[in-house]
């Protein structure tokens, strides 16, 4: 049975149960979502864990009655009067906003009905396996000035076996939650009240992890002909009006007023008399200005600009979520300016670059979506068709299976989204490739062709990892905090078991550091077992136990995370093995 239909029907059964238990509760919406469903309720007091158990019990009673889902068509005015009589204010608002003259409702049992376009399963008895999971707050329509509703999340499957497997996965996901592991491993925290929500503080270990990722990316981009650029965090509002972001993205932008703007700037008049600036939400306009800084020849193209650019987006407090949704984050952002006939080749090179990078970081599976023109867009339909065809042809040439995501492109161009699958088969949005004819036109970008005439280049926007914050969150959850050796902030912990061997341990540390191996020494007055346990909790790949025998023989006793004691090795042999693992990104 179709899971979306099953889950949507289960959300209606949940609403039915809630209304029987608390008749004064008002109903909002209850859609199926990935892996489950939810329903939003307006209730005077909070739902407790005991309440969820009561709702589940009532749902089982409704399911046991095997009541049919009966569909009815009503004209709009009759539906409004019906839901007014039922005092369902949110349903009335929904109906009033609908453009059509008629609506559908579904009934179950003697008393319950709900506004819904369907479809639903035939009867409640077809629900075989469900579970209510949690309660969260949710603003009506996601707008912070609207009433706060209570959202009950649940899930539903065709069989009990599938449900149990999913619940087991959820338990495992809790153990991998980067919001808990990150702070416990001293990688980062986000919740400084003095700084504001959605802004990340990287502690030394987390900053080192991020630096390792950034250094790898810089090296790989330079190998592939990208040029590293850096653009300002704050730019004049006129730039964002030209790009279209001011009209299409304003609600997600931080706009600053500079009342004391100087009359001149480096001898030139300022770009606007309004004194408005934008904390950049994107890097593309800055890269465009660098392209425009001098005349470009067709012989220069393609030009590939790369920036680890920090951007800021005005996300609502209710959607902030660990590292996955923040207000300030860094993108591994690149913009490629190319000739029209170079377009497909550049897209294919990006796709190859994405897949190679994901494999290096340990991701072996992914899904691909092609997102097409949204309802609100800039540029001509002809350009949109050419841009979409270029992306689609590249996917077909590479033999890559993909799904079409209608209407989800950026306002300036269609895009390919590549979603990683982690160890639990969950998807993470990371890489994006966007094809853009519109911004080059808006900014009057040009190159000189072989005949000396000005022509317009095509522009590709792309990220590989996407937001570094989101990618680090994905890495932590994928590996359960146990990062591979090459990414671990501390790769080796030295544990001298006597004060008499601390000097030998310092020599081992020096030699490891000479070989660019990240190392620390634990000289605290704790037992050996406690030190090993601490290393396990901190997810350190290797511990070297150093005693008098090791010091006398120039050896180290190796303990590997997850594998236990590996025996004694000559220090040089151990270093050689580590260097090989790091070189192979293991």
VENSULDA-V20071 format. One record per pair of residues at least 24 apart in sequence whose ideal C-beta (glycine too) atoms are under 7 Angstrom apart, sorted by sequence separation. I is the first residue (numbers start at 1). J is the second residue. If there is no record, write none. Layout:
i=I j=J
i=I j=J
This chain:
i=8 j=32
i=15 j=39
i=79 j=103
i=91 j=115
i=130 j=154
i=131 j=155
i=182 j=206
i=254 j=278
i=283 j=307
i=308 j=332
i=309 j=333
i=410 j=434
i=412 j=436
i=413 j=437
i=7 j=32
i=14 j=39
i=76 j=101
i=130 j=155
i=253 j=278
i=254 j=279
i=370 j=395
i=391 j=416
i=413 j=438
i=435 j=460
i=436 j=461
i=492 j=517
i=494 j=519
i=536 j=561
i=11 j=37
i=75 j=101
i=76 j=102
i=79 j=105
i=130 j=156
i=283 j=309
i=307 j=333
i=387 j=413
i=388 j=414
i=412 j=438
i=434 j=460
i=491 j=517
i=10 j=37
i=11 j=38
i=75 j=102
i=76 j=103
i=129 j=156
i=368 j=395
i=387 j=414
i=412 j=439
i=433 j=460
i=434 j=461
i=491 j=518
i=492 j=519
i=493 j=520
i=494 j=521
i=495 j=522
i=496 j=523
i=532 j=559
i=4 j=32
i=11 j=39
i=74 j=102
i=129 j=157
i=253 j=281
i=283 j=311
i=306 j=334
i=434 j=462
i=490 j=518
i=491 j=519
i=7 j=36
i=8 j=37
i=73 j=102
i=74 j=103
i=127 j=156
i=252 j=281
i=282 j=311
i=305 j=334
i=433 j=462
i=489 j=518
i=493 j=522
i=7 j=37
i=128 j=158
i=129 j=159
i=281 j=311
i=304 j=334
i=305 j=335
i=384 j=414
i=432 j=462
i=490 j=520
i=73 j=104
i=74 j=105
i=128 j=159
i=129 j=160
i=280 j=311
i=281 j=312
i=432 j=463
i=497 j=528
i=72 j=104
i=83 j=115
i=128 j=160
i=131 j=163
i=249 j=281
i=280 j=312
i=281 j=313
i=304 j=336
i=368 j=400
i=370 j=402
i=372 j=404
i=375 j=407
i=431 j=463
i=21 j=54
i=71 j=104
i=72 j=105
i=129 j=162
i=238 j=271
i=279 j=312
i=368 j=401
i=369 j=402
i=374 j=407
i=378 j=411
i=379 j=412
i=431 j=464
i=495 j=528
i=21 j=55
i=129 j=163
i=238 j=272
i=302 j=336
i=303 j=337
i=368 j=402
i=369 j=403
i=370 j=404
i=371 j=405
i=372 j=406
i=373 j=407
i=374 j=408
i=377 j=411
i=378 j=412
i=432 j=466
i=71 j=106
i=72 j=107
i=236 j=271
i=237 j=272
i=302 j=337
i=370 j=405
i=372 j=407
i=374 j=409
i=376 j=411
i=430 j=465
i=431 j=466
i=70 j=106
i=131 j=167
i=236 j=272
i=245 j=281
i=301 j=337
i=302 j=338
i=369 j=405
i=373 j=409
i=430 j=466
i=495 j=531
i=508 j=544
i=18 j=55
i=21 j=58
i=69 j=106
i=70 j=107
i=237 j=274
i=245 j=282
i=301 j=338
i=371 j=408
i=372 j=409
i=374 j=411
i=429 j=466
i=17 j=55
i=20 j=58
i=240 j=278
i=301 j=339
i=371 j=409
i=508 j=546
i=69 j=108
i=237 j=276
i=237 j=277
i=302 j=342
i=14 j=55
i=17 j=58
i=67 j=108
i=236 j=277
i=237 j=278
i=298 j=339
i=301 j=342
i=373 j=414
i=430 j=471
i=505 j=546
i=17 j=59
i=67 j=109
i=235 j=277
i=243 j=285
i=372 j=414
i=391 j=433
i=493 j=535
i=504 j=546
i=234 j=277
i=235 j=278
i=347 j=390
i=351 j=394
i=371 j=414
i=302 j=346
i=347 j=391
i=370 j=414
i=371 j=415
i=391 j=435
i=14 j=59
i=17 j=62
i=234 j=279
i=235 j=280
i=240 j=285
i=390 j=435
i=501 j=546
i=13 j=59
i=16 j=62
i=233 j=279
i=239 j=285
i=291 j=337
i=344 j=390
i=348 j=394
i=370 j=416
i=371 j=417
i=428 j=474
i=501 j=547
i=62 j=109
i=71 j=118
i=233 j=280
i=343 j=390
i=347 j=394
i=351 j=398
i=493 j=540
i=501 j=548
i=504 j=551
i=42 j=90
i=283 j=331
i=287 j=335
i=368 j=416
i=369 j=417
i=387 j=435
i=495 j=543
i=497 j=545
i=500 j=548
i=508 j=556
i=13 j=62
i=344 j=393
i=348 j=397
i=387 j=436
i=495 j=544
i=497 j=546
i=498 j=547
i=13 j=63
i=90 j=140
i=235 j=285
i=283 j=333
i=344 j=394
i=348 j=398
i=368 j=418
i=387 j=437
i=490 j=540
i=491 j=541
i=492 j=542
i=493 j=543
i=494 j=544
i=495 j=545
i=496 j=546
i=497 j=547
i=498 j=548
i=501 j=551
i=69 j=120
i=235 j=286
i=284 j=335
i=386 j=437
i=491 j=542
i=495 j=546
i=69 j=121
i=231 j=283
i=366 j=418
i=367 j=419
i=422 j=474
i=488 j=540
i=492 j=544
i=494 j=546
i=69 j=122
i=366 j=419
i=488 j=541
i=68 j=122
i=69 j=123
i=232 j=286
i=366 j=420
i=367 j=421
i=383 j=437
i=420 j=474
i=68 j=123
i=231 j=286
i=366 j=421
i=383 j=438
i=422 j=477
i=423 j=478
i=67 j=123
i=231 j=287
i=365 j=421
i=422 j=478
i=483 j=539
i=485 j=541
i=66 j=123
i=67 j=124
i=363 j=420
i=482 j=539
i=66 j=124
i=229 j=287
i=254 j=312
i=379 j=437
i=481 j=539
i=517 j=575
i=65 j=124
i=66 j=125
i=379 j=438
i=9 j=69
i=254 j=314
i=367 j=427
i=378 j=438
i=511 j=571
i=515 j=575
i=27 j=88
i=63 j=124
i=229 j=290
i=252 j=313
i=253 j=314
i=517 j=578
i=26 j=88
i=28 j=90
i=62 j=124
i=63 j=125
i=252 j=314
i=358 j=420
i=26 j=89
i=27 j=90
i=508 j=571
i=512 j=575
i=26 j=90
i=27 j=91
i=63 j=127
i=354 j=418
i=515 j=579
i=56 j=132
i=229 j=305
i=231 j=307
i=55 j=132
i=227 j=304
i=229 j=306
i=230 j=307
i=233 j=310
i=354 j=431
i=226 j=304
i=227 j=305
i=228 j=306
i=229 j=307
i=231 j=309
i=225 j=304
i=227 j=306
i=228 j=307
i=482 j=561
i=52 j=132
i=226 j=306
i=350 j=433
i=221 j=306
i=347 j=433
i=27 j=114
i=47 j=135
i=16 j=108
i=16 j=109
i=19 j=112
i=12 j=106
i=214 j=308
i=12 j=108
i=16 j=112
i=485 j=581
i=486 j=582
i=485 j=582
i=40 j=138
i=15 j=114
i=486 j=585
i=486 j=586
i=485 j=586
i=12 j=114
i=484 j=586
i=47 j=150
i=46 j=150
i=42 j=147
i=47 j=152
i=42 j=149
i=43 j=150
i=357 j=464
i=12 j=120
i=41 j=149
i=226 j=334
i=40 j=149
i=41 j=150
i=354 j=464
i=9 j=120
i=13 j=124
i=40 j=151
i=41 j=152
i=353 j=464
i=8 j=120
i=9 j=121
i=28 j=140
i=350 j=462
i=38 j=151
i=39 j=152
i=347 j=460
i=5 j=119
i=13 j=127
i=38 j=152
i=346 j=460
i=361 j=475
i=5 j=120
i=6 j=121
i=38 j=153
i=217 j=332
i=343 j=458
i=363 j=478
i=5 j=121
i=362 j=478
i=10 j=127
i=36 j=153
i=37 j=154
i=198 j=315
i=9 j=127
i=36 j=154
i=339 j=457
i=340 j=458
i=36 j=155
i=37 j=156
i=338 j=457
i=1 j=121
i=10 j=130
i=35 j=155
i=36 j=156
i=197 j=317
i=337 j=457
i=338 j=458
i=28 j=149
i=198 j=320
i=337 j=459
i=338 j=460
i=362 j=484
i=197 j=320
i=200 j=323
i=335 j=459
i=336 j=460
i=1 j=126
i=335 j=460
i=200 j=326
i=335 j=461
i=199 j=326
i=198 j=326
i=199 j=327
i=200 j=328
i=248 j=376
i=334 j=462
i=198 j=327
i=199 j=328
i=224 j=353
i=198 j=328
i=333 j=463
i=35 j=166
i=332 j=463
i=190 j=322
i=331 j=463
i=332 j=464
i=332 j=465
i=244 j=378
i=331 j=466
i=331 j=467
i=332 j=468
i=14 j=152
i=329 j=467
i=330 j=468
i=329 j=468
i=14 j=154
i=329 j=469
i=179 j=322
i=326 j=469
i=10 j=154
i=178 j=322
i=178 j=323
i=10 j=156
i=301 j=447
i=323 j=469
i=324 j=470
i=323 j=470
i=7 j=156
i=298 j=447
i=323 j=472
i=324 j=473
i=6 j=156
i=297 j=447
i=298 j=448
i=323 j=473
i=288 j=439
i=292 j=443
i=296 j=447
i=297 j=448
i=298 j=449
i=322 j=473
i=6 j=158
i=298 j=450
i=292 j=445
i=295 j=448
i=291 j=445
i=284 j=439
i=288 j=443
i=301 j=457
i=1 j=158
i=288 j=445
i=248 j=411
i=244 j=411
i=244 j=412
i=144 j=316
i=144 j=317
i=142 j=316
i=142 j=318
i=284 j=461
i=139 j=318
i=138 j=318
i=243 j=439
i=244 j=442
i=243 j=442
i=242 j=442
i=242 j=443
i=360 j=585
i=173 j=424
i=172 j=424
i=169 j=424
i=213 j=468
i=210 j=468
i=210 j=472
i=209 j=472
i=200 j=469
i=212 j=487
i=209 j=487
i=209 j=489
i=208 j=489
i=205 j=489
i=182 j=476
i=178 j=473
i=181 j=476
i=185 j=481
i=178 j=476
i=178 j=477
i=177 j=477
i=181 j=481
i=176 j=477
i=176 j=480
i=175 j=480
i=185 j=538
i=185 j=539
